[in-house]
Amino acid sequence: MKFRLHPILLPVFLFLIISGDLSVYTLIFISLLIHEAGHLVCAYILGLRVRSCTIMPYGGELVIPGRLTARRKHRIYLALGGPVATLLLLFLALVLEFPGDDLVVKIQFFLLGLNLIPILPLDGGHVLSAVLEKKGFEARAKSIILIYSMCMLSVTSIALSFHLPNTVPYLLLAVFLLIQNYTSFRFRRYEQAFIKLKINVLTK
């Protein structure tokens, strides 16, 4: 499995160094790694091979070759693996006393709330996609969720732009997620064609 950091982390780190919040983001970064470990453990339990893991400002993205054709409930379990790991870390921070435990608790609440927002490509969006899927309705459901996600992120980006420069990290994150959704929306038909082709091959 390949492990890498997304290039967008560089401007985020630079901003945090300038603003003096690098130590805070270090805790966030460690929390992100634990969050992704939850997804990785879940993938291993489900028998899904992970090709790569890319750490993003909001979490991470796993490249799993069989994810698109995996059973619906397995995709839900996989999406919830990260939030479960974050919940475990939150529980430990609540019951154990150590320097900075209050900050760790706040970070876990933030990551948990962020990742459970029902927009793609966050964990909540993946759960929503899997729940709404019905036989013969996959392509339309994915399109609706992507459009909904783009609308929500556009509104969020506009709202955040009125409070610059305090909202720079959040605005960068919202714009980044918006671009990802737009890219997915453009190539959604190819993705669905690939899924149908792979399912036909597997069922023969």
Steps between C-alpha positions, in 0.01 A plus 500: 500500500627848409470780755531865396402856589290711264680814365220723635638435848803719418313836487299391805821432695651830384193692617509324836871576543437869427198513731680309775250212507735226379502321838120481488500357149761244609236357735245521219737318266557219752124476547459472122747212490305316770177572313644346182632206698137425586415481129804282431416255779140481377617436142727221624215338696272518195769348278541811282847575365619858550723624219587841648413747774525876438475731801284806436434805722163350602606137529623260238405330178544128452536344157331161526465321163192300604322776691253601228377144453508401867175417679304803616526418870876447463536849351304640794723316749808625317377861509423475873837344587668842525234665720507196731878543544444871571234409757743263673764774514238741634405252772865457603549878512192532723597229751878557511672810631805625308639839386279646228218250549236777469637598158508136388133466600407811299691370196323163511159668521595720203627208287201287591253776415681588177531145368138413577365792294297327224693639203754331277783408534460502879406182689146623553463547125618145431252363753220706343595379151489136608172539690321673210610253237228287349519251219494686169526836679874518580603754235217743574552475877872574463425801278246640747741464792785661304281796398377537857861490628613763248213732593572467873873559450438801272277664760754418774787647295310824439412531870860437606633759255325775699713423806851496351782467602384310810325238287782435248560131599127423495448681169788306342348176627152586366638599158712183486198281576297692242761430231505131593122479469504681165763259368297201620186645342672536161619139501201339672376330180837335442503379860155344467595338167808352668293366790249334265779350291678361806176358643425328166848349495470376859156345442607305192 
